[in-house]
Amino acid sequence: MGSIILHENFQSKFVTARNIEVWLPENYNPKEKYAVLYMHDGQMLFDATTTWNKQEWMADEHAQELIKNKQVKPFIIVGIYNGGTTRHADYFPEKPYTYLSDEQKNKVSNDLKSKANFKDVFIPNSDNYLKFLVQEVKPFIDKKYATFTDKNHTFIMGSSMGGLISMYAICEYPNVFGAAACLSTHWIGAVPTENNPIPEAFYRYLKENISKLKNHKIYFDYGNQTLDALYPPYQKEVDNILISNGFTAKNWTTKFFEGENHSEEAWQKRLKIPMLFMMRK
């Protein structure tokens, strides 16, 4: 289903070095121009035989089918590997974290240490991660491949913490990304805990920045099994923020998937829905 090109050990001034995989559709023509979909957790997208849980998004198969059926504008996929131990810090929206008091930050950090085996004090690094995407990865991709470079042809997508960083990316760089898809967005931000201050910080950030996205598209979804079982009340609050700011079906959708869990298999089953929402012809 097309071809995948590995750019190994991509160096950065802002984050740890990591691999990047670029999927090109069948009959890719360097004399034409393609939209670009940037996807987080790139090592989980294309090949289940190499992933830690033997699951994948089947992103290449789904993209190829949509392009072949002329349902979307032709596009390439840039899969950026996560940094492993740095994933949580890279993907956690940094500005909302600054809204927390020192006491709240300590609680978040201690919860991650005790419940998620974090070794160090938690410090978000997502502003640097977005600089890595915008200042290093995107210029490299636009130079090496036949791409449209404007925001109307540049999209971003991820799941769980990758959903959070996709939301953050389009708010921080509305002139770079024209649409974001946030699947099973991890609105709790860290580990499940009582009196979690993080969701309120995310709501405040969205309220303060949502006006930037009037001419953009944003997609959310969630299930109700395993980790996704936590999300319905938080997603409902986010939906209310969007509705109260005038978002309609034209530029926003939230989908609920009954019985679906928090896994690549679940996201793979519905991947074409956000692809179509963002890139429909």
C-alpha positions, -999 to +999 in steps of 0.1 A: +000+000+000+023+027-012+058+030+002+073+039+036+106+058+039+124+057+072+144+087+083+164+072+111+176+091+143+163+125+132+183+150+152+167+180+170+177+210+190+145+207+210+138+171+218+156+137+218+165+122+185+139+099+170+128+081+139+104+095+114+085+074+088+070+089+057+043+071+039+038+079+002+007+068-017+008+045-047+018+064-078+033+092-058+044+118-083+071+143-072+058+167-099+025+170-082+016+184-047+003+165-017-013+175+016+005+163+047-009+145+078+015+146+108+008+117+132+023+112+167+034+078+180+047+070+145+060+036+154+024+024+159+010+034+125+020+009+098+034-025+109+019-045+138+049-070+136+072-043+150+050-027+177+051-035+214+015-047+215+013-062+180-013-037+170-012-009+144-034+019+130-033+005+094-028+041+085-013+033+051-042+010+041-069+034+051-052+064+035-046+045+003-083+034+001-096+070+006-072+084-020-080+056-045-117+062-041-111+100-046-128+108-013-099+129-001-073+151-016-041+131-021-018+132+010+013+118+026+016+107+062+045+117+084+047+094+114+069+109+142+081+083+167+075+091+203+105+096+225+098+066+248+106+079+283+100+115+271+066+108+256+045+121+284+065+153+288+067+159+250+029+155+246+016+172+278+004+207+269+028+231+286+009+263+289-021+248+307+004+232+332+015+267+341-020+274+354-015+249+382-003+260+416+030+246+429+010+224+452-010+210+423+021+204+402+037+185+431+005+164+433+007+156+396+044+147+398+040+126+429+010+107+414+031+099+383+060+087+404+038+065+426+013+052+400+032+053+367+068+046+378+081+080+368+116+086+382+120+123+380+099+155+388+074+159+359+082+189+337+063+192+304+084+197+272+056+202+247+065+237+236+098+223+225+082+193+209+060+216+188+091+237+178+106+204+167+076+197+145+072+232+131+108+245+129+126+212+120+104+184+108+080+204+086+107+223+067+126+190+061+094+173+048+085+203+026+119+204+011+123+166+005+087+158-007+062+173-030+039+190-005+015+219-002+030+239+026+000+260+036-023+253+067-052+242+045-032+212+035-014+205+068-031+183+094-022+168+127-035+137+145-029+116+176-046+095+202-046+096+240-017+120+250-012+123+212-048+137+212-038+163+237-007+175+218-027+176+186-052+200+203-023+220+216-006+221+183-035+236+164-041+262+192-004+272+194+002+271+156-031+280+139-012+294+109+006+260+104-021+234+110-056+237+094-072+207+112-065+185+141-079+150+150-078+140+187-088+104+193-095+092+228-080+124+242-064+119+276-082+148+293-071+136+327-035+145+316-018+120+340-030+091+361-066+087+374-068+104+407-092+122+430-093+160+428-073+161+396-066+197+387-055+191+352-088+190+333-098+224+345-065+238+333-072+223+299-107+238+298-093+272+307-067+270+280-093+260+254-116+288+264-087+313+261-075+300+227-106+286+209-113+318+190-081+312+170-098+281+154-129+296+138-115+288+103-101+254+113-115+219+117-112+199+149-122+163+156-126+145+189-138+110+197-139+085+226-151+051+236-162+038+270-140+008+278-107+005+295-090+039+298-116+055+276-142+048+302-128+078+321-133+103+293-171+109+287-176+137+313-145+155+303-152+153+266-187+166+273-173+197+290-150+203+260-179+199+236-198+225+256-169+250+253-169+245+215-207+249+212-207+280+234-180+295+210-201+289+179-186+257+166-209+237+144-208+205+123-190+225+096-158+228+116-161+204+145-173+170+154-171+147+184-179+110+179-188+085+206-180+048+200-200+025+223-180-004+235-147+007+221-115+007+242-082+025+244-061+007+218-046+009+183-072-017+172-100+006+183-085+037+166-077+017+134-114+007+131-125+044+129-094+061+114-111+069+081-137+090+099-112+117+110-092+114+078-124+122+059-135+149+082-102+168+078-094+161+041-127+153+023-127+166-013 
